[in-house]
Amino acid sequence: MISFTTLNLAFQTRATSTTLLTEWTASGEVNPYYSMRTFRIQMYLKPIDTFRAYIHAQLNRLKFFFSHIKHLVELVNFVLFITSIALYIAFLSDKDRDSGKIDDIRDTYPTFLENLGQTALVMYQISTINILLLAFKTFGFLIVHKRLYVIWITLSQAKVQLITFGFLILRLDNIWYQYEWI
């Protein structure tokens, strides 16, 4: 094996390591080959090189972030949360819904209630998807960590009672809501 290193100062201070190897096979054949590697000794000669290296490192971090499905689910969950907050603030900042004469309100009141219901339905659906994604993320932590796994076991053993209790509360709440307005 013959190895030598050359230093090339003409083009951004590069060092080239060259290795000449010879391989003898079992049949008596001689196979020569070489390996050549070039290294930059001073990688960041100019400020633009440093900036380029920083951008490259940040892009690799972003590529790593977007290559995992759990990060994408987290990003979708965050976007849904911001969307629901923006929709809620836009609905609260609507000043036209409080102004108007009595005759105009009488004519537009059913339309206003329909718009109110549709806006609330969209907001509830977005919030429901947001809560569902958050529950998936939380249950993943409950299964992975040993201390939180005890909570997961307790909830799974009591799920029949919890579901029955939840339906009972929802049913009583519905009945109370129906008779409150009478």
Secondary structure, 3 states (H helix, E strand, C coil): CEEEEEEECCCCCEEEEEEEEEEECCCCCEEEEEEEEEEECCCCCCHHHHHHHHHHHHHHHHHHHHCCHHHHHHHHHHHHHHHHHHHHHHHHCCCCCCCCCHHHHHHHHHHHHHHHHHHHHHHHHHHHHHHHHHHHHHHHHHHHCHHHHHHHHHHHHCHHHHHHHHHHHHHHHHHHHHHHCC
